[in-house]
């Protein structure tokens, strides 16, 4: 099923841009860390998707990043959550008119349509477990190549990074192989977009 909520025609480019670059840092106290997910914007003709609106220090920072692109929360049709860890999903509620796409399906308020994975003919979510059981990657066939918005499949640009929080390292290795094989670029969970060097 292709679900094209808000996709008005075929004009315009398909592209992915990083709105806010995420990070992971040690916290002020031993054993603690500060984490903010990378927040991305996907545009496919008239469709606009915000990916992983997590724990930016203040929500107005995210709203300002959208405003710089002449967008308001009501202009966003979809919010994509790569997984349910709070650093990736905290501010999904900033977009009350958007559908939310997560592992379970497409949410509209309290109604979930299970099994939804395609937002358009150029945007598809695929399951990429390992970091968590509910991890998804948004595959975007952009005008410059396939971009994988992959959450914590990769924390940052390091493709060989050993994830200390992975619940299933074997599945994570398979998910990483999928991303590296299928995409030309990836947006990691906590860093800027990376070109895949083959």
Phi, psi and omega in degrees: 000128175259123182249110186245055178300120175083359181279104188258085176088189187244012182275147175102169185269160171252120184209161177235133175223149177277122176279314180220124180281128182278179181200162167227127181222157173293144178277184181286339182243141180305138179086359179248156176220155174256134182220135175222126181286153170290131178255126182242159175238127176249130175240129176226096185058243180271001183268136179230129184233128171261131183249128173056061177282081190271234192258051170304150188300329176217137182297334180296336177296318177294316180297322178293323178297322176291317181300324177298340179254018180058039179237146173242165178306325181291346179276353182266122180272331184224146166241125178257129177247115182293331174191174192267014175290140189303326181293353178248347188228000189306317187259026175301330180291352175291349185239070189293339181264357182271150166287150175250126176253119174226189183306326187279337180145205180258122182260132170233102188063236180263007180262126178245125174263104186289154175084357180289125179228340181251127177265334177199181179289352179246355185230117181223138174266137176235149179286130179224070184289168177137301174296315173218167180286338185254025183283136175235155171236133177268115178266121184241117176278084184279173180291344180251004180133176181281127178248128177257112173271100199247011178055225185267022166303317168235127179291322182210206185287347183284112182280346180254014182293130178276113185284111182289346181254003182297134178274341182211089183301328179293313177296322179297318178299320178293319178296320177296317177300318179301311181298314183292334179276320188271339188247162174259336179219156168223148173257111182285172180295332188215054179186180181280166180301143185237131172278131181280123181266110180265000000 
